[in-house]
């Protein structure tokens, strides 16, 4: 799952993976449903956190 993506994702990649818009992606991150961290002004998302979110969503 998600083999074509790097281990650390951007918001743009998160939107592609989940097929959602900018506002929904930011809401998911800010609500703590997917863990993320910042480097400067850039938001970085571990791919493992996205996989965990997807697995929880389908159960």
N, C-alpha and C positions, 0 to 999 in steps of 0.2 A: 504494500500500500504506500503510495506516494514516493516510490523509488526515484522518480525523476526530479524530486525537489531536494534542496540541501537540508542539512540538519537544523539550520537556523533560518527561519522564514521571515519575510516582510509582510506588512499588511496587504500589499498588492497580491502576494502569493496566497495569503490566507483567504482573501476574497475569491480568488480563482478556485481554490480547493473546495470551499464551501458554497460557491456560487451565490454569494451575497454581495450587498452593496457596502459602501464605506461606513454609513451610519450604523448598520447592523454589526459590522466587524468591530467597530469601536465600542459599541455597547457590550458585546460579548467579552471583550478584553477588560473594559472598565468594571463590569459586574463580577469579574474574577472567575468566569467560567473557563477561560483559557489563560494560563500563566504566561507572562511576558516580562521582558526587562528592557531597559533603555540604555543605549550607548549614545551619549550626547542627546540629540533630539530625535534620533532614530529609534523606532520600536522594533524589537527583535523577539521572535516567537519560536520557542523550541518545537521542532516537528513532533516530538513525543507528546507535547501538551495538546497538539491538534488531534493526534491519533487518539489519545485518551478521551478528549471531548467527543469525537465521533463515536467511539465505542460506547460511551455513556448515553449518548443521544439515541442510539438504536436499541438500547435495552429497555 
